[in-house]
């Protein structure tokens, strides 16, 4: 029994050793496949870290003050936008507009049924003709009675009655004329015209529709004068003032333009504690109402370190520059940030005033081919 137990334990120990060897072998294989045992940076003479003599153009690391900005989201809206409504209860007989159509001030947009108004106008004109005839008769009577009164053929009372009748007819004539003016004004409402030059952005009626007073028929805007309406939180609103020049970025068009703050609504929105700011100015082509934009609100300046973009060599995930110290060049790893014109921002690895070497054309070509 003791011999059998010893043999069993020896067999189990052998299996454990074999399993451990297999696990270790698999682990080493995975490390090898991951490149643990291979050099991460090429070790040729070009990328070696051995100092060498400076041979190219040397430039200093510059500290530059850049303005910091904060953005505020806004929407493009027209400065002049109007809704054209009906002033009558009538049926639509003609529609001379469609969305996107350009119109001039005074152009006919919608025609309404005016048959009853034209009938009322004829009645008023007929009534005016009657009053004119009666007024002419009253004027003749007043003149005759005045002459007879001078000849003492009639009494003063009769002469005054004739003069009073003439004044009454004058009042009736004025009332009849104003009645015609009223009907004519109402008749003009049956032809709806554009109140300004612009573009039709919405049409709400078609031929045959019944419209009522106050109903919106169409909406117009002036595309030549647009504004960006943005909500600016109160911590930034105090930096802005009416008349200030400010940058505006149109995200969809990938364009940036300059505008002027035309209005700051002096009341914060209760939900967001933000102020509404309106910016107007020349808009780039392709800007339409409802598009998305951003206000670039200037803050304090930011100090950043800049070096030329060609000074940075990228090898794998590393960003390297050649630093010149005492006439000798050594390679140093840095961490870059934003691209600013032909320069790159240095976040770490360099200090202001240090010298970096720019590669010659051959070295630049080699770096491009290596990438």
C-alpha positions as CSV (number, residue, x, y, z in Angstrom):
1,X,0.0,0.0,0.0
2,X,2.8,2.4,0.8
3,X,4.5,1.7,-2.6
4,X,1.2,2.2,-4.4
5,X,0.6,5.5,-2.6
6,X,4.1,6.8,-3.4
7,X,3.6,5.9,-7.1
8,X,0.3,7.7,-7.2
9,X,1.8,10.8,-5.7
10,X,4.7,10.7,-8.1
11,X,2.3,10.5,-11.1
12,X,0.2,13.5,-9.8
13,X,3.4,15.5,-9.3
14,X,4.5,14.8,-12.8
15,X,1.2,15.9,-14.2
16,X,1.4,19.2,-12.2
17,X,4.9,19.9,-13.6
18,X,3.7,19.2,-17.2
19,X,0.7,21.6,-16.7
20,X,2.9,24.3,-15.2
21,X,5.3,24.0,-18.1
22,X,2.4,24.3,-20.6
23,X,1.0,27.4,-18.9
24,X,4.5,29.0,-18.8
25,X,5.0,28.2,-22.5
26,X,1.7,29.7,-23.5
27,X,2.4,32.8,-21.5
28,X,5.8,33.3,-23.1
29,X,4.3,32.7,-26.6
30,X,1.7,35.5,-25.9
31,X,4.4,37.9,-24.7
32,X,6.4,37.2,-27.8
33,X,3.4,37.8,-30.0
34,X,2.7,41.1,-28.2
35,X,6.2,42.2,-29.1
36,X,7.5,42.3,-25.5
37,X,10.8,41.0,-26.5
38,X,11.1,43.3,-29.6
39,X,12.5,46.9,-29.5
40,X,9.7,49.5,-29.6
41,X,11.8,52.2,-31.3
42,X,14.1,51.5,-34.3
43,X,17.7,51.3,-33.3
44,X,19.2,52.6,-36.5
45,X,21.5,55.5,-36.5
46,X,18.8,58.0,-37.4
47,X,16.7,57.3,-34.3
48,X,19.4,56.5,-31.8
49,X,19.6,58.7,-28.7
50,X,23.3,59.3,-28.9
51,X,24.0,63.1,-28.9
52,X,25.3,64.5,-32.2
53,X,26.4,67.8,-33.5
54,X,23.6,70.2,-34.7
55,X,23.4,70.4,-38.5
56,X,20.1,71.9,-39.4
57,X,18.2,75.1,-38.7
58,X,17.6,75.8,-35.0
59,X,14.5,77.6,-33.7
60,X,13.5,78.5,-30.1
61,X,10.5,77.2,-28.3
62,X,8.1,80.2,-28.2
63,X,5.6,81.2,-25.6
64,X,2.6,82.9,-27.2
65,X,-0.5,84.4,-25.6
66,X,-3.6,83.1,-27.3
67,X,-7.1,84.4,-26.5
68,X,-9.3,81.8,-24.7
69,X,-12.9,81.6,-25.9
70,X,-16.1,80.1,-24.6
71,X,-18.9,79.0,-26.9
72,X,-22.6,79.7,-26.7
73,X,-25.0,77.7,-28.9
74,X,-27.4,79.7,-31.0
75,X,-29.8,79.6,-33.9
76,X,-29.9,81.7,-37.0
77,X,-33.1,83.8,-37.2
78,X,-34.1,86.6,-39.6
79,X,-34.0,90.2,-38.3
80,X,-37.2,91.0,-40.2
81,X,-39.9,88.3,-40.4
82,X,-43.6,88.9,-40.8
83,X,-46.8,86.9,-40.9
84,X,-49.4,88.0,-43.4
85,X,-53.0,87.4,-42.1
86,X,-56.5,87.8,-43.4
87,X,-58.8,90.6,-42.3
88,X,-61.9,89.2,-43.9
89,X,-64.2,86.2,-43.6
90,X,-64.0,85.0,-47.2
91,X,-63.1,82.2,-49.6
92,X,-59.7,82.1,-51.3
93,X,-60.0,82.6,-55.0
94,X,-56.3,82.9,-56.0
95,X,-52.9,82.0,-54.5
96,X,-49.8,83.5,-56.2
97,X,-47.1,82.2,-53.9
98,X,-45.1,79.1,-52.9
99,X,-42.4,78.4,-50.3
100,X,-39.1,79.7,-51.3
101,X,-40.5,82.3,-53.8
102,X,-38.9,85.7,-53.8
103,X,-41.4,88.6,-53.7
104,X,-41.3,92.4,-53.7
105,X,-43.2,94.7,-51.5
106,X,-46.7,95.2,-52.9
107,X,-46.8,91.9,-54.9
108,X,-50.2,90.1,-54.8
109,X,-50.0,87.0,-52.6
110,X,-53.6,85.9,-52.1
111,X,-56.9,86.9,-53.5
112,X,-60.2,86.6,-51.6
113,X,-63.8,86.5,-52.9
114,X,-64.9,90.2,-53.0
115,X,-68.2,89.9,-54.9
116,X,-70.3,91.0,-51.9
117,X,-67.9,93.9,-51.2
118,X,-68.2,95.1,-54.8
119,X,-72.0,95.0,-54.5
120,X,-71.8,97.1,-51.3
121,X,-69.5,99.5,-53.1
122,X,-72.0,100.0,-55.9
123,X,-74.7,100.6,-53.4
124,X,-72.6,103.2,-51.6
125,X,-71.8,105.0,-54.9
126,X,-75.5,105.1,-55.8
127,X,-76.3,106.6,-52.4
128,X,-73.6,109.2,-53.0
129,X,-75.2,110.1,-56.3
130,X,-78.6,110.6,-54.6
131,X,-77.1,112.8,-51.9
132,X,-75.2,114.9,-54.4
133,X,-78.4,115.6,-56.3
134,X,-80.3,116.4,-53.0
135,X,-77.4,118.7,-51.9
136,X,-77.5,120.5,-55.3
137,X,-81.2,121.1,-54.8
138,X,-80.7,122.3,-51.2
139,X,-78.0,124.7,-52.4
140,X,-80.3,126.1,-55.0
141,X,-83.2,126.5,-52.5
142,X,-80.9,128.2,-49.9
143,X,-79.6,130.7,-52.6
144,X,-83.2,131.5,-53.8
145,X,-84.5,132.0,-50.2
146,X,-81.6,134.2,-49.4
147,X,-82.5,136.5,-52.4
148,X,-86.2,136.5,-51.5
149,X,-85.3,137.4,-47.9
150,X,-83.4,140.4,-49.1
151,X,-86.4,141.4,-51.2
152,X,-88.5,140.9,-48.0
153,X,-90.6,138.3,-50.0
154,X,-90.0,135.6,-47.3
155,X,-89.4,135.6,-43.6
156,X,-86.0,135.2,-41.9
157,X,-87.2,131.9,-40.5
158,X,-87.8,130.4,-44.0
159,X,-84.4,131.7,-45.2
160,X,-82.7,130.1,-42.2
161,X,-84.5,126.8,-42.7
162,X,-83.2,126.6,-46.3
163,X,-79.6,127.3,-45.1
164,X,-80.0,124.6,-42.4
165,X,-81.2,122.1,-45.0
166,X,-78.1,122.8,-47.1
167,X,-75.8,122.1,-44.1
168,X,-77.7,118.9,-43.5
169,X,-77.1,117.8,-47.1
170,X,-73.4,118.7,-46.8
171,X,-73.2,116.3,-43.8
172,X,-75.0,113.6,-45.6
173,X,-72.7,114.0,-48.6
174,X,-69.6,113.6,-46.3
175,X,-71.1,110.6,-44.7
176,X,-71.9,109.0,-48.1
177,X,-68.3,109.7,-49.2
178,X,-66.8,108.1,-46.1
179,X,-69.1,105.1,-46.6
180,X,-67.5,104.6,-50.0
181,X,-64.0,105.0,-48.5
182,X,-64.9,102.4,-45.9
183,X,-66.2,99.9,-48.4
184,X,-63.2,100.6,-50.7
185,X,-60.7,99.9,-47.8
186,X,-62.5,96.7,-47.0
187,X,-62.4,95.7,-50.6
188,X,-58.6,96.3,-50.6
189,X,-58.3,93.7,-47.9
190,X,-59.6,91.1,-50.4
191,X,-56.3,91.4,-52.2
192,X,-53.5,90.4,-49.8
193,X,-50.1,91.9,-50.8
194,X,-46.6,91.5,-49.6
195,X,-45.8,94.0,-46.8
196,X,-42.0,93.8,-47.6
197,X,-39.5,92.4,-50.0
198,X,-38.2,88.9,-49.1
199,X,-38.8,85.2,-49.4
200,X,-41.9,83.2,-48.7
201,X,-41.0,80.6,-46.0
202,X,-44.5,79.2,-45.3
203,X,-47.8,79.1,-47.2
204,X,-50.9,78.1,-45.2
205,X,-53.8,78.4,-47.7
206,X,-54.9,77.0,-51.0
207,X,-57.6,78.0,-53.5
208,X,-61.1,77.2,-52.1
209,X,-60.1,77.5,-48.5
210,X,-62.3,79.5,-46.2
211,X,-60.3,82.0,-44.1
212,X,-61.3,84.1,-41.1
213,X,-60.0,87.4,-39.7
214,X,-56.7,87.0,-38.1
215,X,-55.8,83.7,-39.8
216,X,-52.2,83.5,-41.0
217,X,-52.0,83.1,-44.8
218,X,-48.2,83.2,-45.3
219,X,-44.9,84.0,-43.6
220,X,-42.1,86.1,-45.1
221,X,-38.6,86.9,-44.1
222,X,-35.8,89.2,-45.4
223,X,-32.8,86.9,-46.2
224,X,-30.4,89.9,-46.5
225,X,-30.5,90.5,-42.7
226,X,-30.0,87.5,-40.5
227,X,-29.0,87.2,-36.9
228,X,-27.7,84.5,-34.5
229,X,-29.8,84.3,-31.4
230,X,-27.8,82.5,-28.6
231,X,-28.4,81.7,-25.0
232,X,-25.4,82.9,-22.9
233,X,-25.1,81.8,-19.3
234,X,-25.0,84.7,-16.8
235,X,-21.4,84.1,-15.8
236,X,-20.4,85.0,-19.4
237,X,-23.1,87.6,-20.2
238,X,-21.4,90.3,-18.2
239,X,-18.4,90.1,-20.7
240,X,-20.7,91.2,-23.5
241,X,-22.2,94.5,-24.4
242,X,-24.3,96.0,-27.2
243,X,-22.2,97.1,-30.2
244,X,-19.3,94.7,-29.4
245,X,-17.7,92.8,-32.2
246,X,-17.7,89.1,-31.8
247,X,-16.8,86.0,-33.8
248,X,-19.5,83.6,-35.0
249,X,-18.9,80.1,-36.2
250,X,-21.3,78.3,-38.5
251,X,-20.8,74.6,-37.9
252,X,-22.6,73.2,-40.9
253,X,-20.8,75.5,-43.3
254,X,-17.5,75.2,-41.5
255,X,-17.1,79.0,-41.7
256,X,-16.3,81.7,-39.2
257,X,-17.4,85.3,-39.6
258,X,-17.6,88.5,-37.6
259,X,-20.8,90.0,-36.2
260,X,-22.0,92.8,-33.9
261,X,-24.0,92.3,-30.8
262,X,-27.3,94.2,-31.6
263,X,-29.3,93.3,-28.5
264,X,-29.0,91.7,-25.1
265,X,-32.3,90.8,-23.6
266,X,-32.1,92.2,-20.0
267,X,-33.9,89.2,-18.5
268,X,-32.5,85.8,-17.7
269,X,-34.5,82.7,-18.7
270,X,-35.9,81.0,-15.6
271,X,-35.0,77.5,-16.6
272,X,-31.4,77.9,-17.8
273,X,-30.4,81.2,-16.1
274,X,-29.2,82.4,-19.5
275,X,-29.5,85.6,-21.3
276,X,-30.6,85.9,-24.9
277,X,-28.0,87.6,-27.1
278,X,-28.6,88.6,-30.7
279,X,-25.7,89.1,-33.1
280,X,-26.1,90.6,-36.6
281,X,-23.6,91.1,-39.4
282,X,-22.7,90.1,-42.9
283,X,-23.5,86.4,-43.3
284,X,-21.6,84.0,-45.5
285,X,-23.4,82.5,-48.5
286,X,-25.6,79.5,-47.7
287,X,-26.9,80.7,-44.3
288,X,-30.6,80.0,-43.7
289,X,-33.0,80.5,-40.9
290,X,-32.9,77.8,-38.3
291,X,-29.3,76.8,-38.9
292,X,-27.0,76.0,-36.0
293,X,-24.1,78.3,-34.9
294,X,-21.9,79.2,-32.0
295,X,-20.8,82.5,-30.4
296,X,-17.1,82.6,-29.6
297,X,-17.1,84.6,-26.4
298,X,-13.6,86.0,-25.6
299,X,-12.0,85.3,-22.2
300,X,-8.6,85.9,-20.7
301,X,-5.4,85.1,-22.7
302,X,-3.7,81.7,-22.4
303,X,0.1,81.2,-22.5
304,X,1.0,78.3,-24.8
305,X,4.4,76.9,-26.1
306,X,4.7,76.6,-29.9
307,X,7.2,74.9,-32.2
308,X,7.1,74.4,-35.9
309,X,5.1,71.4,-37.0
310,X,8.0,70.0,-39.0
311,X,10.1,69.8,-35.9
312,X,8.0,66.9,-34.5
313,X,8.9,63.4,-35.7
314,X,6.4,60.6,-35.1
315,X,7.6,57.1,-34.6
316,X,4.8,54.8,-33.7
317,X,2.9,56.4,-30.9
318,X,5.9,58.6,-29.9
319,X,6.3,62.3,-30.6
320,X,10.0,63.2,-30.7
321,X,11.9,66.4,-31.3
322,X,15.7,67.1,-31.6
323,X,16.7,69.4,-28.8
324,X,20.0,71.4,-29.2
325,X,22.0,71.9,-26.0
326,X,25.5,73.3,-26.1
327,X,25.7,72.6,-29.8
328,X,24.8,68.9,-29.4
329,X,21.5,67.4,-30.5
330,X,19.6,64.9,-28.3
331,X,16.2,63.4,-29.0
332,X,13.4,64.0,-26.5
333,X,9.8,62.8,-26.3
334,X,7.1,65.4,-26.0
335,X,3.3,65.6,-25.9
336,X,1.7,67.8,-28.4
337,X,-1.7,69.6,-28.4
338,X,-3.5,71.8,-30.9
339,X,-2.4,72.6,-34.4
340,X,-2.2,76.5,-34.7
341,X,-1.4,77.6,-38.2
342,X,2.0,76.1,-39.1
343,X,2.9,75.4,-35.4
344,X,2.0,72.8,-32.9
345,X,1.3,73.3,-29.2
346,X,3.7,71.6,-26.8
347,X,1.9,70.4,-23.6
348,X,4.9,68.7,-22.0
349,X,8.6,67.9,-22.7
350,X,9.9,71.4,-23.5
351,X,10.4,74.7,-21.9
352,X,10.3,78.3,-23.3
353,X,13.6,79.3,-24.9
354,X,14.9,75.8,-25.5
355,X,16.2,75.2,-29.0
356,X,14.9,72.5,-31.4
357,X,16.4,71.5,-34.7
358,X,14.3,71.4,-37.8
359,X,15.0,68.5,-40.1
360,X,16.4,69.1,-43.6
361,X,14.4,68.0,-46.7
362,X,16.0,64.6,-46.7
363,X,15.2,63.9,-43.1
364,X,11.7,65.1,-43.6
365,X,11.3,62.8,-46.6
366,X,12.6,59.9,-44.5
367,X,10.1,60.6,-41.8
368,X,7.2,60.7,-44.3
369,X,8.3,57.4,-45.8
370,X,8.7,55.8,-42.4
371,X,5.1,56.9,-41.5
